Amino acid sequence: MRRLCDVTAGNYAVIRDLAATELLRERMLALGLTKGARVEVIRKGPSGDPTVYDIRGAMIALRREEASLVAVEE
């Protein structure tokens, strides 16, 4: 499986698993990063960090280290 940080801008992915723990996991779940959710990669920052994602109609910016904890399937 791929990680969310590896998906290129303009593509979609479906969340399969979260490797985050404790407070970060709770935050990600509250943002809608749940198993089966469809995510669109909107754009990456100038240096590739952070990246803006469309998750359930909300625009969310995640740093690469956070997005690397999300396993996805394109």
SEFIZA-3560 file (N, C-alpha, C; in Angstrom, 3 decimals):
REM SEFIZA-3560
<numar><xx>0.832</xx><yy>-1.198</yy><zz>0.000</zz><atom>N</atom></numar>
<numar><xx>0.000</xx><yy>0.000</yy><zz>0.000</zz><atom>CA</atom></numar>
<numar><xx>0.868</xx><yy>1.251</yy><zz>0.000</zz><atom>C</atom></numar>
<numar><xx>0.297</xx><yy>2.294</yy><zz>-0.546</zz><atom>N</atom></numar>
<numar><xx>1.016</xx><yy>3.570</yy><zz>-0.601</zz><atom>CA</atom></numar>
<numar><xx>0.643</xx><yy>4.430</yy><zz>0.592</zz><atom>C</atom></numar>
<numar><xx>1.426</xx><yy>5.481</yy><zz>0.770</zz><atom>N</atom></numar>
<numar><xx>1.143</xx><yy>6.457</yy><zz>1.820</zz><atom>CA</atom></numar>
<numar><xx>0.505</xx><yy>7.683</yy><zz>1.188</zz><atom>C</atom></numar>
<numar><xx>-0.283</xx><yy>8.395</yy><zz>1.951</zz><atom>N</atom></numar>
<numar><xx>-0.975</xx><yy>9.576</yy><zz>1.443</zz><atom>CA</atom></numar>
<numar><xx>0.009</xx><yy>10.622</yy><zz>0.929</zz><atom>C</atom></numar>
<numar><xx>1.162</xx><yy>10.737</yy><zz>1.548</zz><atom>N</atom></numar>
<numar><xx>2.143</xx><yy>11.742</yy><zz>1.128</zz><atom>CA</atom></numar>
<numar><xx>2.728</xx><yy>11.440</yy><zz>-0.247</zz><atom>C</atom></numar>
<numar><xx>2.578</xx><yy>10.207</yy><zz>-0.742</zz><atom>N</atom></numar>
<numar><xx>3.131</xx><yy>9.814</yy><zz>-2.040</zz><atom>CA</atom></numar>
<numar><xx>2.168</xx><yy>10.027</yy><zz>-3.213</zz><atom>C</atom></numar>
<numar><xx>0.917</xx><yy>10.359</yy><zz>-2.916</zz><atom>N</atom></numar>
<numar><xx>-0.078</xx><yy>10.568</yy><zz>-3.972</zz><atom>CA</atom></numar>
<numar><xx>0.151</xx><yy>11.946</yy><zz>-4.594</zz><atom>C</atom></numar>
<numar><xx>0.175</xx><yy>12.020</yy><zz>-5.901</zz><atom>N</atom></numar>
<numar><xx>0.455</xx><yy>13.290</yy><zz>-6.581</zz><atom>CA</atom></numar>
<numar><xx>-0.786</xx><yy>14.168</yy><zz>-6.651</zz><atom>C</atom></numar>
<numar><xx>-0.560</xx><yy>15.467</yy><zz>-6.790</zz><atom>N</atom></numar>
<numar><xx>-1.647</xx><yy>16.444</yy><zz>-6.858</zz><atom>CA</atom></numar>
<numar><xx>-2.567</xx><yy>16.136</yy><zz>-8.030</zz><atom>C</atom></numar>
<numar><xx>-3.866</xx><yy>16.282</yy><zz>-7.782</zz><atom>N</atom></numar>
<numar><xx>-4.867</xx><yy>16.020</yy><zz>-8.811</zz><atom>CA</atom></numar>
<numar><xx>-5.414</xx><yy>14.608</yy><zz>-8.784</zz><atom>C</atom></numar>
<numar><xx>-4.851</xx><yy>13.753</yy><zz>-7.957</zz><atom>N</atom></numar>
<numar><xx>-5.295</xx><yy>12.363</yy><zz>-7.866</zz><atom>CA</atom></numar>
<numar><xx>-6.113</xx><yy>12.119</yy><zz>-6.607</zz><atom>C</atom></numar>
<numar><xx>-6.818</xx><yy>10.996</yy><zz>-6.621</zz><atom>N</atom></numar>
<numar><xx>-7.652</xx><yy>10.585</yy><zz>-5.490</zz><atom>CA</atom></numar>
<numar><xx>-7.060</xx><yy>9.337</yy><zz>-4.843</zz><atom>C</atom></numar>
<numar><xx>-7.396</xx><yy>9.148</yy><zz>-3.573</zz><atom>N</atom></numar>
<numar><xx>-6.978</xx><yy>7.941</yy><zz>-2.860</zz><atom>CA</atom></numar>
<numar><xx>-8.060</xx><yy>7.599</yy><zz>-1.835</zz><atom>C</atom></numar>
<numar><xx>-8.101</xx><yy>6.347</yy><zz>-1.432</zz><atom>N</atom></numar>
<numar><xx>-9.035</xx><yy>5.890</yy><zz>-0.407</zz><atom>CA</atom></numar>
<numar><xx>-8.227</xx><yy>5.449</yy><zz>0.801</zz><atom>C</atom></numar>
<numar><xx>-8.600</xx><yy>5.932</yy><zz>1.966</zz><atom>N</atom></numar>
<numar><xx>-7.866</xx><yy>5.618</yy><zz>3.190</zz><atom>CA</atom></numar>
<numar><xx>-8.101</xx><yy>4.167</yy><zz>3.590</zz><atom>C</atom></numar>
<numar><xx>-7.011</xx><yy>3.465</yy><zz>3.877</zz><atom>N</atom></numar>
<numar><xx>-7.079</xx><yy>2.060</yy><zz>4.298</zz><atom>CA</atom></numar>
<numar><xx>-6.694</xx><yy>1.871</yy><zz>5.763</zz><atom>C</atom></numar>
<numar><xx>-5.775</xx><yy>2.700</yy><zz>6.285</zz><atom>N</atom></numar>
<numar><xx>-5.328</xx><yy>2.511</yy><zz>7.670</zz><atom>CA</atom></numar>
<numar><xx>-4.605</xx><yy>3.756</yy><zz>8.168</zz><atom>C</atom></numar>
<numar><xx>-4.646</xx><yy>3.956</yy><zz>9.487</zz><atom>N</atom></numar>
<numar><xx>-3.907</xx><yy>5.047</yy><zz>10.133</zz><atom>CA</atom></numar>
<numar><xx>-2.872</xx><yy>4.449</yy><zz>11.068</zz><atom>C</atom></numar>
<numar><xx>-1.632</xx><yy>4.884</yy><zz>10.930</zz><atom>N</atom></numar>
<numar><xx>-0.567</xx><yy>4.412</yy><zz>11.817</zz><atom>CA</atom></numar>
<numar><xx>-0.345</xx><yy>5.388</yy><zz>12.971</zz><atom>C</atom></numar>
<numar><xx>-1.060</xx><yy>6.503</yy><zz>12.962</zz><atom>N</atom></numar>
<numar><xx>-0.907</xx><yy>7.510</yy><zz>14.017</zz><atom>CA</atom></numar>
<numar><xx>-1.433</xx><yy>6.962</yy><zz>15.343</zz><atom>C</atom></numar>
<numar><xx>-0.894</xx><yy>7.489</yy><zz>16.437</zz><atom>N</atom></numar>
<numar><xx>-1.328</xx><yy>7.047</yy><zz>17.760</zz><atom>CA</atom></numar>
<numar><xx>-1.717</xx><yy>8.241</yy><zz>18.623</zz><atom>C</atom></numar>
<numar><xx>-2.409</xx><yy>7.949</yy><zz>19.675</zz><atom>N</atom></numar>
<numar><xx>-2.792</xx><yy>8.912</yy><zz>20.711</zz><atom>CA</atom></numar>
<numar><xx>-3.477</xx><yy>10.159</yy><zz>20.164</zz><atom>C</atom></numar>
<numar><xx>-2.992</xx><yy>11.345</yy><zz>20.527</zz><atom>N</atom></numar>
<numar><xx>-3.656</xx><yy>12.591</yy><zz>20.163</zz><atom>CA</atom></numar>
<numar><xx>-3.675</xx><yy>12.847</yy><zz>18.669</zz><atom>C</atom></numar>
<numar><xx>-2.608</xx><yy>12.498</yy><zz>17.978</zz><atom>N</atom></numar>
<numar><xx>-2.566</xx><yy>12.705</yy><zz>16.532</zz><atom>CA</atom></numar>
<numar><xx>-3.620</xx><yy>11.843</yy><zz>15.848</zz><atom>C</atom></numar>
<numar><xx>-3.787</xx><yy>10.620</yy><zz>16.304</zz><atom>N</atom></numar>
<numar><xx>-4.810</xx><yy>9.726</yy><zz>15.740</zz><atom>CA</atom></numar>
<numar><xx>-6.205</xx><yy>10.313</yy><zz>15.960</zz><atom>C</atom></numar>
<numar><xx>-6.463</xx><yy>10.796</yy><zz>17.158</zz><atom>N</atom></numar>
<numar><xx>-7.764</xx><yy>11.402</yy><zz>17.460</zz><atom>CA</atom></numar>
<numar><xx>-8.013</xx><yy>12.610</yy><zz>16.570</zz><atom>C</atom></numar>
<numar><xx>-6.990</xx><yy>13.435</yy><zz>16.365</zz><atom>N</atom></numar>
<numar><xx>-7.118</xx><yy>14.625</yy><zz>15.521</zz><atom>CA</atom></numar>
<numar><xx>-7.428</xx><yy>14.239</yy><zz>14.087</zz><atom>C</atom></numar>
<numar><xx>-6.703</xx><yy>13.242</yy><zz>13.568</zz><atom>N</atom></numar>
<numar><xx>-6.917</xx><yy>12.808</yy><zz>12.191</zz><atom>CA</atom></numar>
<numar><xx>-8.321</xx><yy>12.231</yy><zz>12.005</zz><atom>C</atom></numar>
<numar><xx>-8.781</xx><yy>11.450</yy><zz>12.959</zz><atom>N</atom></numar>
<numar><xx>-10.128</xx><yy>10.889</yy><zz>12.880</zz><atom>CA</atom></numar>
<numar><xx>-11.172</xx><yy>12.001</yy><zz>12.914</zz><atom>C</atom></numar>
<numar><xx>-10.955</xx><yy>13.013</yy><zz>13.750</zz><atom>N</atom></numar>
<numar><xx>-11.880</xx><yy>14.146</yy><zz>13.846</zz><atom>CA</atom></numar>
<numar><xx>-11.918</xx><yy>14.949</yy><zz>12.543</zz><atom>C</atom></numar>
<numar><xx>-10.812</xx><yy>14.960</yy><zz>11.802</zz><atom>N</atom></numar>
<numar><xx>-10.752</xx><yy>15.675</yy><zz>10.526</zz><atom>CA</atom></numar>
<numar><xx>-11.407</xx><yy>14.885</yy><zz>9.387</zz><atom>C</atom></numar>
<numar><xx>-11.803</xx><yy>13.659</yy><zz>9.664</zz><atom>N</atom></numar>
<numar><xx>-12.460</xx><yy>12.840</yy><zz>8.641</zz><atom>CA</atom></numar>
<numar><xx>-11.572</xx><yy>11.811</yy><zz>7.994</zz><atom>C</atom></numar>
<numar><xx>-10.365</xx><yy>11.645</yy><zz>8.492</zz><atom>N</atom></numar>
<numar><xx>-9.443</xx><yy>10.648</yy><zz>7.939</zz><atom>CA</atom></numar>
<numar><xx>-9.784</xx><yy>9.276</yy><zz>8.506</zz><atom>C</atom></numar>
<numar><xx>-10.893</xx><yy>8.728</yy><zz>8.049</zz><atom>N</atom></numar>
<numar><xx>-11.361</xx><yy>7.429</yy><zz>8.526</zz><atom>CA</atom></numar>
<numar><xx>-11.260</xx><yy>6.410</yy><zz>7.402</zz><atom>C</atom></numar>
<numar><xx>-11.223</xx><yy>5.148</yy><zz>7.766</zz><atom>N</atom></numar>
<numar><xx>-11.095</xx><yy>4.071</yy><zz>6.790</zz><atom>CA</atom></numar>
<numar><xx>-12.228</xx><yy>4.157</yy><zz>5.768</zz><atom>C</atom></numar>
<numar><xx>-11.856</xx><yy>4.116</yy><zz>4.494</zz><atom>N</atom></numar>
<numar><xx>-12.829</xx><yy>4.169</yy><zz>3.417</zz><atom>CA</atom></numar>
<numar><xx>-13.115</xx><yy>5.565</yy><zz>2.889</zz><atom>C</atom></numar>
<numar><xx>-12.612</xx><yy>6.593</yy><zz>3.566</zz><atom>N</atom></numar>
<numar><xx>-12.849</xx><yy>7.972</yy><zz>3.115</zz><atom>CA</atom></numar>
<numar><xx>-12.055</xx><yy>8.242</yy><zz>1.840</zz><atom>C</atom></numar>
<numar><xx>-12.670</xx><yy>8.967</yy><zz>0.914</zz><atom>N</atom></numar>
<numar><xx>-12.016</xx><yy>9.332</yy><zz>-0.350</zz><atom>CA</atom></numar>
<numar><xx>-11.356</xx><yy>10.689</yy><zz>-0.171</zz><atom>C</atom></numar>
<numar><xx>-10.089</xx><yy>10.773</yy><zz>-0.565</zz><atom>N</atom></numar>
<numar><xx>-9.301</xx><yy>11.991</yy><zz>-0.395</zz><atom>CA</atom></numar>
<numar><xx>-8.774</xx><yy>12.438</yy><zz>-1.754</zz><atom>C</atom></numar>
<numar><xx>-8.898</xx><yy>13.736</yy><zz>-2.025</zz><atom>N</atom></numar>
<numar><xx>-8.316</xx><yy>14.298</yy><zz>-3.243</zz><atom>CA</atom></numar>
<numar><xx>-7.121</xx><yy>15.155</yy><zz>-2.843</zz><atom>C</atom></numar>
<numar><xx>-6.001</xx><yy>14.972</yy><zz>-3.544</zz><atom>N</atom></numar>
<numar><xx>-4.826</xx><yy>15.795</yy><zz>-3.299</zz><atom>CA</atom></numar>
<numar><xx>-4.984</xx><yy>17.060</yy><zz>-4.145</zz><atom>C</atom></numar>
<numar><xx>-5.137</xx><yy>18.207</yy><zz>-3.486</zz><atom>N</atom></numar>
<numar><xx>-5.378</xx><yy>19.464</yy><zz>-4.182</zz><atom>CA</atom></numar>
<numar><xx>-4.073</xx><yy>20.076</yy><zz>-4.676</zz><atom>C</atom></numar>
<numar><xx>-3.152</xx><yy>20.340</yy><zz>-3.767</zz><atom>N</atom></numar>
<numar><xx>-1.860</xx><yy>20.899</yy><zz>-4.181</zz><atom>CA</atom></numar>
<numar><xx>-0.827</xx><yy>20.723</yy><zz>-3.078</zz><atom>C</atom></numar>
<numar><xx>0.419</xx><yy>20.705</yy><zz>-3.514</zz><atom>N</atom></numar>
<numar><xx>1.540</xx><yy>20.596</yy><zz>-2.579</zz><atom>CA</atom></numar>
<numar><xx>2.185</xx><yy>21.962</yy><zz>-2.437</zz><atom>C</atom></numar>
<numar><xx>2.743</xx><yy>22.230</yy><zz>-1.264</zz><atom>N</atom></numar>
<numar><xx>3.418</xx><yy>23.499</yy><zz>-1.011</zz><atom>CA</atom></numar>
<numar><xx>4.651</xx><yy>23.633</yy><zz>-1.874</zz><atom>C</atom></numar>
<numar><xx>5.252</xx><yy>24.824</yy><zz>-1.912</zz><atom>N</atom></numar>
<numar><xx>6.418</xx><yy>25.082</yy><zz>-2.763</zz><atom>CA</atom></numar>
<numar><xx>7.561</xx><yy>24.094</yy><zz>-2.547</zz><atom>C</atom></numar>
<numar><xx>7.779</xx><yy>23.706</yy><zz>-1.320</zz><atom>N</atom></numar>
<numar><xx>8.853</xx><yy>22.754</yy><zz>-1.032</zz><atom>CA</atom></numar>
<numar><xx>8.301</xx><yy>21.338</yy><zz>-0.852</zz><atom>C</atom></numar>
<numar><xx>7.022</xx><yy>21.150</yy><zz>-1.191</zz><atom>N</atom></numar>
<numar><xx>6.396</xx><yy>19.840</yy><zz>-1.037</zz><atom>CA</atom></numar>
<numar><xx>5.741</xx><yy>19.653</yy><zz>0.312</zz><atom>C</atom></numar>
<numar><xx>5.743</xx><yy>20.690</yy><zz>1.134</zz><atom>N</atom></numar>
<numar><xx>5.194</xx><yy>20.566</yy><zz>2.480</zz><atom>CA</atom></numar>
<numar><xx>4.633</xx><yy>21.909</yy><zz>2.921</zz><atom>C</atom></numar>
<numar><xx>3.453</xx><yy>22.043</yy><zz>3.456</zz><atom>N</atom></numar>
<numar><xx>2.435</xx><yy>20.993</yy><zz>3.601</zz><atom>CA</atom></numar>
<numar><xx>1.676</xx><yy>20.762</yy><zz>2.301</zz><atom>C</atom></numar>
<numar><xx>0.797</xx><yy>19.782</yy><zz>2.326</zz><atom>N</atom></numar>
<numar><xx>-0.046</xx><yy>19.462</yy><zz>1.182</zz><atom>CA</atom></numar>
<numar><xx>-1.497</xx><yy>19.691</yy><zz>1.574</zz><atom>C</atom></numar>
<numar><xx>-2.285</xx><yy>20.214</yy><zz>0.641</zz><atom>N</atom></numar>
<numar><xx>-3.701</xx><yy>20.466</yy><zz>0.886</zz><atom>CA</atom></numar>
<numar><xx>-4.510</xx><yy>19.307</yy><zz>0.316</zz><atom>C</atom></numar>
<numar><xx>-5.404</xx><yy>18.771</yy><zz>1.130</zz><atom>N</atom></numar>
<numar><xx>-6.258</xx><yy>17.648</yy><zz>0.749</zz><atom>CA</atom></numar>
<numar><xx>-7.723</xx><yy>18.040</yy><zz>0.893</zz><atom>C</atom></numar>
<numar><xx>-8.567</xx><yy>17.482</yy><zz>0.036</zz><atom>N</atom></numar>
<numar><xx>-10.014</xx><yy>17.635</yy><zz>0.154</zz><atom>CA</atom></numar>
<numar><xx>-10.526</xx><yy>16.332</yy><zz>0.759</zz><atom>C</atom></numar>
<numar><xx>-10.986</xx><yy>16.432</yy><zz>2.006</zz><atom>N</atom></numar>
<numar><xx>-11.474</xx><yy>15.262</yy><zz>2.715</zz><atom>CA</atom></numar>
<numar><xx>-12.921</xx><yy>15.533</yy><zz>3.108</zz><atom>C</atom></numar>
<numar><xx>-13.836</xx><yy>14.813</yy><zz>2.479</zz><atom>N</atom></numar>
<numar><xx>-15.273</xx><yy>14.967</yy><zz>2.761</zz><atom>CA</atom></numar>
<numar><xx>-15.743</xx><yy>16.414</yy><zz>2.629</zz><atom>C</atom></numar>
<numar><xx>-15.215</xx><yy>17.118</yy><zz>1.631</zz><atom>N</atom></numar>
<numar><xx>-15.634</xx><yy>18.483</yy><zz>1.369</zz><atom>CA</atom></numar>
<numar><xx>-14.889</xx><yy>19.552</yy><zz>2.152</zz><atom>C</atom></numar>
<numar><xx>-13.985</xx><yy>19.165</yy><zz>3.019</zz><atom>N</atom></numar>
<numar><xx>-13.197</xx><yy>20.128</yy><zz>3.811</zz><atom>CA</atom></numar>
<numar><xx>-11.760</xx><yy>20.138</yy><zz>3.303</zz><atom>C</atom></numar>
<numar><xx>-11.178</xx><yy>21.322</yy><zz>3.194</zz><atom>N</atom></numar>
<numar><xx>-9.782</xx><yy>21.452</yy><zz>2.795</zz><atom>CA</atom></numar>
<numar><xx>-8.908</xx><yy>21.353</yy><zz>4.038</zz><atom>C</atom></numar>
<numar><xx>-8.020</xx><yy>20.385</yy><zz>4.053</zz><atom>N</atom></numar>
<numar><xx>-7.160</xx><yy>20.112</yy><zz>5.198</zz><atom>CA</atom></numar>
<numar><xx>-5.703</xx><yy>20.138</yy><zz>4.743</zz><atom>C</atom></numar>
<numar><xx>-4.849</xx><yy>20.828</yy><zz>5.485</zz><atom>N</atom></numar>
<numar><xx>-3.410</xx><yy>20.839</yy><zz>5.187</zz><atom>CA</atom></numar>
<numar><xx>-2.707</xx><yy>19.908</yy><zz>6.172</zz><atom>C</atom></numar>
<numar><xx>-1.928</xx><yy>18.995</yy><zz>5.638</zz><atom>N</atom></numar>
<numar><xx>-1.154</xx><yy>18.072</yy><zz>6.471</zz><atom>CA</atom></numar>
<numar><xx>0.317</xx><yy>18.153</yy><zz>6.093</zz><atom>C</atom></numar>
<numar><xx>1.169</xx><yy>18.068</yy><zz>7.093</zz><atom>N</atom></numar>
<numar><xx>2.607</xx><yy>17.993</yy><zz>6.828</zz><atom>CA</atom></numar>
<numar><xx>2.938</xx><yy>16.591</yy><zz>6.327</zz><atom>C</atom></numar>
<numar><xx>4.073</xx><yy>16.478</yy><zz>5.654</zz><atom>N</atom></numar>
<numar><xx>4.496</xx><yy>15.187</yy><zz>5.104</zz><atom>CA</atom></numar>
<numar><xx>4.586</xx><yy>14.113</yy><zz>6.191</zz><atom>C</atom></numar>
<numar><xx>5.126</xx><yy>14.478</yy><zz>7.353</zz><atom>N</atom></numar>
<numar><xx>5.272</xx><yy>13.478</yy><zz>8.422</zz><atom>CA</atom></numar>
<numar><xx>3.915</xx><yy>12.955</yy><zz>8.902</zz><atom>C</atom></numar>
<numar><xx>2.875</xx><yy>13.789</yy><zz>8.852</zz><atom>N</atom></numar>
<numar><xx>1.526</xx><yy>13.344</yy><zz>9.231</zz><atom>CA</atom></numar>
<numar><xx>0.917</xx><yy>12.482</yy><zz>8.130</zz><atom>C</atom></numar>
<numar><xx>1.035</xx><yy>12.938</yy><zz>6.879</zz><atom>N</atom></numar>
<numar><xx>0.461</xx><yy>12.212</yy><zz>5.755</zz><atom>CA</atom></numar>
<numar><xx>1.158</xx><yy>10.864</yy><zz>5.547</zz><atom>C</atom></numar>
<numar><xx>2.381</xx><yy>10.721</yy><zz>6.000</zz><atom>N</atom></numar>
<numar><xx>3.088</xx><yy>9.441</yy><zz>5.834</zz><atom>CA</atom></numar>
<numar><xx>2.524</xx><yy>8.363</yy><zz>6.753</zz><atom>C</atom></numar>
<numar><xx>1.703</xx><yy>8.751</yy><zz>7.717</zz><atom>N</atom></numar>
<numar><xx>1.095</xx><yy>7.794</yy><zz>8.644</zz><atom>CA</atom></numar>
<numar><xx>-0.235</xx><yy>7.241</yy><zz>8.141</zz><atom>C</atom></numar>
<numar><xx>-0.663</xx><yy>7.715</yy><zz>6.955</zz><atom>N</atom></numar>
<numar><xx>-1.953</xx><yy>7.313</yy><zz>6.407</zz><atom>CA</atom></numar>
<numar><xx>-1.719</xx><yy>6.385</yy><zz>5.209</zz><atom>C</atom></numar>
<numar><xx>-2.129</xx><yy>5.126</yy><zz>5.346</zz><atom>N</atom></numar>
<numar><xx>-2.011</xx><yy>4.162</yy><zz>4.251</zz><atom>CA</atom></numar>
<numar><xx>-3.227</xx><yy>4.322</yy><zz>3.346</zz><atom>C</atom></numar>
<numar><xx>-2.974</xx><yy>4.403</yy><zz>2.027</zz><atom>N</atom></numar>
<numar><xx>-4.059</xx><yy>4.613</yy><zz>1.063</zz><atom>CA</atom></numar>
<numar><xx>-3.958</xx><yy>3.641</yy><zz>-0.101</zz><atom>C</atom></numar>
<numar><xx>-5.037</xx><yy>3.603</yy><zz>-0.849</zz><atom>N</atom></numar>
<numar><xx>-5.094</xx><yy>2.824</yy><zz>-2.085</zz><atom>CA</atom></numar>
<numar><xx>-5.636</xx><yy>3.768</yy><zz>-3.149</zz><atom>C</atom></numar>
<numar><xx>-4.943</xx><yy>3.879</yy><zz>-4.257</zz><atom>N</atom></numar>
<numar><xx>-5.380</xx><yy>4.818</yy><zz>-5.309</zz><atom>CA</atom></numar>
<numar><xx>-6.438</xx><yy>4.188</yy><zz>-6.178</zz><atom>C</atom></numar>
//
